[in-house]
Amino acid sequence: MENCSSSRKIIHIDMDAFFAQVEQRDHPEYKNKPLIVGGPLNRGVISSASYEARKFGLHAGMPLSRAKRLCPEGIFVTVDMEKYLEESRKIRQIFFQFSPLVEIVGCDEGFLDVTGCEKLFGSDLEIAKKIKGKIYEQTNLTSSAGIGPNKFLAKLASNMGKPNGLTVLENSPEMIEKIRRLPVSYVWGVGRVTCEGLNSMGIKTIGDLSKIPVEILKARFGQSLSKFMNEMSNGIDDREVIPYQEPKSIGREITFSKDIDNLETLKSVLLFLSQKLSLNLHSNGYKGRILTIKIRYSDFKTFTKRITLKNYTSAIFDIYKSSVNLLKEVDLLRKKIRLLGLSVGGLKSSSMLEDSLFNEEYKGEKLTDAIEKISDKYGENRLTVAGIKGKKPHK
């Protein structure tokens, strides 16, 4: 570890088995049981597995069919992305209460640069404790926090303390030696394939990796990854915390439990996706103009087609009508469809756009507003646009 010392104070917060934990919170009967979130069962992959399920060797990205074989007594539930994103928004708001320098990673983790925030909120350790406490207070969910002088060591620290941990990595001989003994899989960027490759070279720990010259690694892993792994294993990470940026697009997709070529069924799915997208856009205060449809055929080939709308919108039927037009350009005669997705891009904040009070777009927005209010009060899935009822696809 050559370059652990730094004046920066970086905190990494990572939610513990996020999707699975939300489901266990909302369904007490799932607590302390192996819970797997994903779908569909016969062809999807794991999105999140509870810690009880991980004892069976289950992990994110594993095919659900294999997970069922490894853990036949597991509880399998489908993804409810809208619910998870709502919890993610609450957590993100907590981050910004402690620092303007927040980098969001996915929907379940983030980095905070709290350098110079001591006078306002206390030491980096006190800030991490406050963040964890607020998250639990407002969501009843646990998180793991890591503190270090750079992003790599902060993330490494949060991984070392899971679940519900708080770990500080300091530039001390004892701590450096502890890091060196960790498996090489703890290095940021080292996935399963890379880890297997390193292990086959006799590189088992972070300490082993830190001693291998880049030139030796380059022959197998390429210049870029080799240099990155070498620096990470030596604690060298000069990357800044990149402040949160507005999303460029918002999308949803569904993998079907069986391949589909029926046009009316696909239209009902597009209406379902349009409602989900409309609610997401509206609740986040965005409108968009670029609509993209994504098709994955039974042979796994992917087709995308996009259109630029006349006006910025977040209205359900604006999105739906345009998506149906795009669907007409899809080949349904020779191939069946495995996955259907829809996204809206070219986003702008709704507050920046002026709507006419008397045009059709405004009526559509009012409908979305009404649906969102009902969903907030009674639940996301209690109201479905006519035409979907009874045909809700298996996600």
TILUM-948045 format. One record per atom (N, C-alpha, C): x, z, y; residue in one letter. Coordinates in steps of 0.05 Angstrom, whole numbers, plus 5000, padded with zeros to 4 digits. Example, Ala and Ser with C-alpha at 12.3 -4.5 7.8 and 13.67 -1.06 7.14 Angstrom:
BEGIN
526451564886a524651564910a526451564934a525751424955s527351434979s525851575001s
This chain:
BEGIN
501750004976m500050005000m501850005025m502249775036e504249745057e503149805085e500549745089n499449755116n496849895118n496850145107c494350295108c493750425135c495850475150s495550615175s494350435196s492450545211s491150405233s489650605250s489250525275s487750695292s484750645290s483950445275r481150375272r479750575253r477150615258k475550785241k473250615231k473350535206i471250355195i469650505174i467050485176i465150605156i463750375141i463650395115h462150215099h459850365086h457350275090i455050395078i453850205058i453450295033d452350125012d450050274999d447650154998m445450274985m445850274955m445050494942d445450524913d443250374897d444150164882a442250014865a439649964881a439949824904f437849824925f435049744914f434749504903f432049424895f430949614874f432549684854a431649864833a430950144844a432550234864q432050504875q429350504891q428750284905v426250264919v423950284899v424150134877e421950144857e421750414844e423950554840q423750824828q422551024848q423150974873r421851144894r418851104895r417950854893d415150794896d413550834870d415050854847h413750894821h415151124807h414251364811p415551604799p415851584769p414151424756e414351394726e416851244718e418151104737y420650954732y423151134735y422951364747k425251524753k426751614728k429351614729n431151694707n430851514683n429851274687k429451084664k430950824671k431750674650p433150424655p431150214667p431550154693l429749974707l431349724715l430149494710i431449234716i429549074734i430648994757v429048834776v430048544775v428248354770g429048074769g426647914760g427147664752g424947504741g425347214745g423847044730p422047134708p423647214683p422347354665l423847484643l425247294625l424047064619n425246884599n427346694610n427746694637r429646504647r430946594674r430246824684g431446914709g433847094704g434947214725v437247384723v436647654737v438347854731i438048114743i438748104772i436948204789s437548234818s438648514823s437748714809s438648994812s437949144787s439849324779a439349494756a439949784763a438149954755s438550244760s441050344746s442050574754y444550674741y443950744712y441550814706e440850874678e441050614661e440350384673a440550134659a443450034657a445050104676r447850014676r449450134653r448450354643k449750484620k449650304595k447850114595f447549924572f449249674577f450749674598g452449434604g451049234622g448749304633l447249114650l448449104678l448248864691h449348834718h447948604731h448048594758a446848384773a447948114765a446147914763g446947644755g446847594725g446447804709m446147764680m443447644674m443347444656p440747334648p438947554637p436447554645l434547754636l434047754606l434247514594s433947494565s436047664551s438547654561r440747814549r440348104555r439348164580a438848444587a436748574568a434848414561k432748514543k433848584515k435848424506r437048474480r438848724482r440248754504l442048984507l440549244512l438249224525c436649454533c433749404527c432949404501p430149344494p428149534505p428949784511e427149984522e427049984552e428449794565g428449784594g425849704606g425449784631i422949714646i423749484664i422249254661f422849014676f420648974697f421448944722v419548894744v420548654760v418648514772t419348274788t420248354816t421748184829v422748234855v420548234876v420548424894d418648444916d420348434942d421248204949m423248174970m422248274997m419648225003e418648315029e418848625032e418348765010k418549055011k421449145016k423349015002y426149085005y427149015033y426248795044l427148715070l426148905092l423749015087e422749205107e424449465106e425249555083e427049785082e429749715094e430649475089s433249385101s433149385131s430949315143r430649315172r430949605183r429649795169k429850075177k432750175177k434150095156i436950185152i438750055174i438249805179r439849665200r439449795227r437049875233q436550005259q438050265261q438350405239i439850655239i442850605246i443950395234f446750315239f447250295269f445450145283f445950095311f445550335329f444550555318q444450795334q447150925337q449150845321f451750965322f454050785332f453550525332s455650345341s454450065346s455449935367p454549655372p456049465354p458249555342l459849385324l458949425295l456849275287v455749295261v455749025248v456849005224e456848755209e455048795184e452848645183i450948665161i451848485139i451948595114v452648445091v450248445072v448948215069g446548215053g444448395064g442748505047c440548675057c441048965049c443349025036d443649305026d446349425034d447949305051e450449425059e451349335087e453149485099g454149405125g456649565132g458149445151f460549575162f459949655190f461049885198l460849985225l463750055235l464449945258d466950025271d466150245290d466950485284v466150715301v468550815317v470550655320t472950725336t472050785364t472651025375g471951095402g469251215405g467751255382c465051365383c465151675380c467451785377e467652075371e466352255392e466652185417k465552355438k462552355438k461352145428l458452135427l457252255402l458552205379f457352285353f459052455335f461452515344g463252675327g465252495312g466652615293s468652465278s467352255260s469052075249d468051865231d466651985207d467652215197l466452345175l463652455182l463452575206e460852675215e458852445219e459852225230i458051995234i457051895207i458751865187a457851775161a455751955149a456252225152k454252415142k451552385156k451652335183k449152305198k447652055190k449151835185i447951585177i446551615150i447951735131k446851785104k444351955106k444552165123g442252345126g439852205138g440252045159k438051895171k436751695152k438451555137i437351365117i435551505097i436451735087y434851875068y432251995081y432552095105e430352205119e428151995124e428951755132q426951555139q426051375116q427651355094t426851185072t426651325046t427651565044n427751715018n429551554998n431651425008l433451284991l436251384996l437951384974t440651474977t442551244982t444751304994s446851105000s449551224995s451551044992s454351134989s455851045013s457651215024a459151155048a462151165041a463650985053g466550985051g467750965079g469951105083i471251105109i474251035105i475150845121g477950765119g478950635145g481450575146p482550445170p482050145172p480950025150n480149745151n477849695133n476749455133k474349395118k474749415088k477049325078f477549335049f477549625039f479049795053l479250075044l476650225047l475150155068a472450285072a470550205049a470549945042k468849855020k469849974993k472449984989l473550104965l472650394963l472750534986a471950814986a469050854978a467250684988s464450714982s463950664952s465450474941n465150414912n466050654895n468150784904m469251014889m467351244887m465551274907g463851504908g461051464897g460351234887k457651174879k456751344854k454151414853p452151384874p452051624893p450951584916n450451794936n452951944943n455151794946g457751924952g458651874981g460852014988l462051985014l465052025010l466551815012t469451815006t471051725029t473251865035v475051795056v477751715044v478751475051l481351385042l483251405065l485251585062e487251625083e489951535073e491751495092n494451405086n496151635078n495551755055s497151975045s498351885018s500651995010p501851914984p499951964960p498452184961e496652244939e494352034937e493251964961m491051774961m492051494953m494351414963i495451154956i495951134926i496951344914e497351334885e494751314870e492651444880k490051434867k488951154868k489351024891i488350744894i489850554875i492450594873r494050424855r493150434826r492050654818r491150684790r488450564784r486950484805l484250374801l484450104788l482350034772p482349764760p482449544781p483549324773v483849094792v481148984801v479049044786s476348954793s475349074819s476649294827y475849424852y476749274877y478549074873v479548924896v477348734905v476848734931w474848554943w475548264936w473548114926g474047834919g474747784890g475247994875v475947964847v473347994831v472147774823g469847774806g470547784777g468547744760r469047774731r471047564720r470747314729v472447104719v475347154728v475647214754t478347264765t479547514752t477947714747c478847964735c479947904706c478447744691e479347674664e481947524665e482247344685g484647194688g487047374694g486647564712l488747754719l489547924695l487448024681n487948194657n489648044636n489047784633s490547624613s493447594621s494047634647m496847634657m498147904656m496648104645g497748374644g497348534669g495648424687i495148564713i492548714710i492748974706k490449144700k489449314724k491349394741t490749584763t491449454790t490449594811i491149504838i494149524842i495349724831g498249754833g499749524820g498749434797d499949204783d499848954801d497448914813l497048674829l498748674854l499148914866s500648934891s503548854887s504548864862k507348804857k507948514849k505748364844i506148084835i506447904859i508547744860p509047554883p506747354884p506047274909v503947074913v504446824898v507046744896e507746484884e506846484854e507046714841i506246724813i503146704810i501746834828l498846824828l497746544835l499246414853k498246154864k497945944842k499645944822a499445744801a496845754786a495645994786r493046024771r490646044789r490946164812f488646224828f488546074855f490645924861g490645774886g491845944909g492745804930q494045934952q492346144967q489846054974s488146224990s487446484977s486346474952l485546714938l487946884931l490146764924s492546924916s493547084940s493646954963k494547094987k492647324995k490047274992f488047474998f488247714980f488447654954m488647874934m491248044938m493447904945n495948044950n495748234974n494448134995e494148305019e492248535014e490048485000m488148694995m489348914978m490848834957s492049024938s494149194952s495249094974n497249254990n495949385014n493349395015g491949535037g492049385063g492749135063i493048975088i490448825093i489048905114d486548775121d486048795151d486648575165d486348575194d483748465204d481948405186r479348285194r477748475211r476548365232e474848525250e472048555238e470648765247v467848795241v466348605259v465048415246i463648205262i460848295268i460148325294p457548435301p455248265289p453048395285y450648265274y449948015289y449447795275q448547545287q445747475279q444347345297e441647255290e441647065267e439647085249p439646895226p439146615235p440346425220k439946135226k437446035212k436546155191s434146075177s433046305160s430546285153i429246475135i427946315113i428446395088g427346235066g426346415043g424746285026r423746415001r423746204979r424146284955e423946104932e422946244908e421946084889i420746194864i421846034841i422746174820t423446044794t421046084776t420045864765f417645884749f418245974720f416246104708s416546194680s416645964661s415445734669k415645484654k415645254674k416945034666d417144804684d414444684691d414244584716i411644504727i411844214737i409744054733d409543794745d406743734756d405143944757n402443914767n402343944798n401543734812l401643734841l399943954854l397544004843e395844204855e397044484852e398244534829t399644794825t401944824845t403444614849l405744624868l404744674896l402444554903k401344594930k400544884934k399345004913s398545284915s401045464918s403245394905v405745544908v406745514937v406645274948l407545234975l405845394995l403345424990l401645585007l402445875005l403045964981f404046234976f406646284991f408546104989l411146125002l410746115033l408945945042s408445925071s407446185082s405746325067q404746585077q407046785078q408746785058k410946975058k412846915081k413546655085l415346585107l414146645134l411546585137s410246635162s410346935170s409747105150l409847395155l412647485162l414647385148n417447455153n418247375181n417547125189l418247025215l416847195237l414347245233h412747385253h413647675256h414247815234s415048095235s417748125248s419447915245n422147925257n422347805284n420047695294g419947585321g421347315324g421047145304y422346875305y420246655302y420946425313k419546175307k421645965301k420945755286g422845555279g421745275280g423545075279r422644795280r423544625256r425644725242i426744565220i425644675193i424044515179l422944605154l424344455131l425244615111t426744495088t425344575062t424944375045i423844435018i426144404998i426244574978k428344564958k427044544931k427944354915i426944314888i429244324868i428844474847r430744464825r429244374800r430144154789y428844034766y429544174740y428244104719s428744224693s431644164683s432843954693d435643894686d437644024705d436644204722f438244364741f439244204765f438543954767k439343804791k437543894814k438743914838t437344024861t436843814882t434443804893f433643614914f432743774938f433643704962t432743824987t431843605006t429943675022k428943485043k427943655066k428643565091r427843725114r426543545135r425043685152i423643545174i423843725199i424043595222t423943745247t421143735259t419943965262l417143985272l417043935302l414643865311k414243805340k414644055357k413644275347n413744525362n414944745345n416044945359y416845195345y414345345335y414545445311t412145575300t412945795280t411145975275s411346165253s408646175238s406845975245a404145975234a404045875206a402446005189i402245945161i401645655156i399445555169f398545285162f400245065175f401745125196d403744935206d405844885185d406845115174i408845095154i407844955129i405445035120y404344925096y403844625098y402544535119k401944245122k404444075121k406544165135s409044015135s410444025108s410244245094s411544265068s410144085048s407544055050v406143865032v407043585037v407443505062n408443245068n411243195055n412843405056l415543375043l415243355013l413343495002l412943494973l412243214963l410943054979k410242784971k412642604965k414942684975e417342534970e418942624945e417742804931v419042914907v418142754882v420042694865d419442554840d418342744819d415742704813l414342874793l413742714768l414342464768l413642294745l415542324722l418142344728r420142344707r421242624701r420942814720k422143074717k420143294724k420343514709k418743754716k420443934734k419144114748i420444284768i420844564757i423244664760r423944934751r423745134774r424545054798l424645224822l423645084846l422145224862l421045114887l421745314910l422945214931g423745384954g422945254980g422645425000l421845345027l423345515047l424445385068s425745545089s425145425117s425245595137v424845515164v427445575180v428545375193g431045405208g430645335237g432945315251g432845265280g431345475294g431845725287l430245955297l430846025326l428746105339k428946225366k427146475368k427946655384s426346895388s423646825400s421546935389s418846875399s418546945429s419947155437s419747245465s420947035484s422646855474m423846645491m422046405493m420046385477l418346155476l415546215488l414646045505e412046095518e409945935503e407846075494d405645945480d403245895498d402045665495s399545615509s397345775496s395545875512l393346045501l391145875489l391245615491f388945455483f389645235463f392045225453n392745015434n392345105405n392644915386e392144985358e394345175347e396845135358e398945305348e398345605354e397145655377y396545935384y394546055364y392545895356k390545985336k391946065310k393845895302g395345955278g396946205280g398146255303e399646505307e397846745306e395446725317k393546945317k392747015289k392446805271l391846855243l394147005230l396546925235t398847065224t398947355233t398447395259d398447665270d396347835256d394047725250a391947885237a392747945208a393847755194i394747805167i396948015166i398748005185e400948195185e399848485189e397948515207k396848775212k395448885187k393948715173i392648805149i394748875127i396848715125s398948765106s400349025112s400849085137d402149335145d400449575137d397849545140k396049775135k395449805105k395049585090y394149615063y396149515042y398349405051g400349305031g400649015032g403148925025e403848645027e402148455010e401348544987n399948364968n396948404967n395848554986r392948604985r391348374998r392648205013l391247985026l392647725019l391147535009t392247275001t390647055013t391946855024v390546625037v388946475016v386446395023a384746255005a386146014994a385845974967g387245754955g389445854937g390346104942i392446224926i391246414906i389046544913k387946754897k387446654868k388546804849g388146734821g390346544812g392146444830k394246264822k396946354831k397146614837k399646714846k401846674826k403946534833p406046464813p407646704805p408746684781h410446904771h413246864783h414147064798k416647034812k418947084793k
